Amino acid sequence: MRMTLHDLKRQFLEYLEIEKGRSIHTVTNYDHYLSRFLEYSKVTDPKKLTEEMVREYRLWLNRQPGTKVGRQIDTLKRKTQNYYLIALRAFLKYLRRRGVDSLNPERIELAKVPERSLDLISANELTRLMEAPDSTTLVGMRDRAMLELLFSTGLRVSELCGLSQEDVDLTRDEFSVRGKGDKVRVVFLSDTAREAIRSYLKERKDFDDAMFVQYGKNAKQTATENRDLRLTPRSVQRIIKKYATIAGITRKVTPHVIRHSFATDLLSNGADLRSVQALLGHAHIGTTQIYTHVTDKHLRDIHKKFHSRK
């Protein structure tokens, strides 16, 4: 009995989860992207997928509503459209490995997207952000340790929230973290980050395993419901936004902005791109290259030396 595209999609998602070790979140996204294509195409036979069908699907995606800008609703961003195409291409590659006759995945080209821009804060703003928490309180000590750790290691917010106390050995200046794609990398603690974490942990009275935990009303409700006290990525984003306001920083500051600052700080001080790639946990060097144009001191020196308007 010939399998339908819906049957094959289910097997592909199981393959992503079991064989490739993708997270549930990633599998759910792939399910959403592929389901939308199958609903649009109304095709069940893999042999009947054509380039023309994909071209019409791309036109349809390009006209779908996206984010709201002011009073107007913008169309779906090119980057978001590419997520749908990447999922479809990965699915077709899976079918080819299975020996299922269908559309050649190489025929699907991604849309060109504008070069990614970086949200950065100055060194002075970063210093003000780090000093914003009140280190005489337990909450302030937690938040100072969290900010110092983010800048010392370049951790993603999900990696930060996933840390347990046993993951970080304060007698050493390094520890391992499991990041995207379940890949393990080594990150390093600055002296300032180590002391901030040590001071925070020394004052804690709870027995939760998490490195960073909730306090206040939310913590009491969480404890009543017998749930983990661990901070969530959304909580960390709110905390950093609060301290950015206290520090008088008008631009948007997120955990990822601190990760950007970590990378640009290393490159500005002479670190090579490959090392920064490893420290950030980027799978491809191209992802790390977005930082080079803002840290090229040589070009800045050339401009100062040779530009006519001194």
Residue, then its C-alpha position, 0 to 999 in steps of 0.5 A: m500500500r502506497m503511503t500518503l504525504h501525511d503518513l510520511k510526514r508523521q514518520f519524518l517527525e518521528y525521525l527528527e525526534i528519535e534519530k536526529g535528537r531534535s527537541i520537542h519544540t523543533v519537531t512541533n515547528y516542523d509539524h506546523y510548517l509542513s502541515r501548512f504546506l499540505e493544507y495549501s497543496k491538498v496533495t497526498d501523493p508524493k509523486k504529484l509534488t511539482e516546482e510550479m506548486v511550490r512556486e505558487y505556495r511561495l507566492w501565497l506565503n509572501r501575501q500572508p499577514g505577519t506582524k502588526v506595524g502601527r495600524q498596518i499589518d505587515t506581510l510575512k517576513r522573508k526570514t519566516q517564509n524561509y522557515y517554511l521552505i527549509a522544513l519542506r526541503a528537509f522533508l523532501k531530502y528525507l523522502r529521497r533517502r527513503g527512496v520515495d519518488s518526489l520533487n527534488p529538494e535542490r529545486i527549492e531555493l530560499a528567499k534572499v533576506p536582508e543582512r542581519s543587523l545587530d542590537l548592541i549597547s556601548a561598553n558604558e551602558l553594559t557597565r551601568l547594566m551590570e551595576a544596576p542590581d542592588s547587591t545588598t538584597l538576595v534578589g539583587m545578588r541573583d540578578r547581578a550573578m545572572l548578568e555577569l554569567l551571561f556576559s562572561t559566557g555568552l550563554r543563550v537564555s535557554e541555556l542559562c535557565g537550564l543550569s543547575q547548581e551542580d553544573v557549575d564548579l566554582t573551583r574552576d573557571e570553566f564548565s560544560v553546557r548543553g546547547k542547541g542540537d543537544k551539542v555540548r561546549v565549554v564556556f568560561l567564568s570570569d573572576t567577577a562572574r565567579e564571585a557574583i555567583r558564589s556570593y549569591l549561592k552563599e545567601r540562598k536558603d532554599f533547596d532547589d537544584a536550579m542555579f537561578v530561582q524565583y522569589g516573591k509572590n510567583a515563588k510562593q505560588t510555584a511552591t504551593e503548586n509543587r513546581d520547579l522554582r527555576l527562572t523561565p526565559r521570559s522571566v529573565q527577559r523581564i528582569i533584564k528589561k527592568y535593569a536596562t530602564i534603571a541604568g537609563i538605557t533607552r534601546k531594547v536590551t535582551p539576553h541576546v543583546i548581552r550575548h552579542s556584547f560578549a562576542t563583539d568584546l572578544l573580537s574587538n580585543g583580538a580573538d579569532l572568529r573560529s574561537v568565538q564560533a566555538l564559544l558561542g556554540h554556532a554550528h556554522i561560521g557564517t552565523t558568527q560572521i555577522y559580528t565582524h563588520v562592527t569590530d573591524k578596527h583596521l577599517r576604522d583606522i583606515h577611515k581616520k587616516f585617509h578620510s579628508r574630513k578629519 
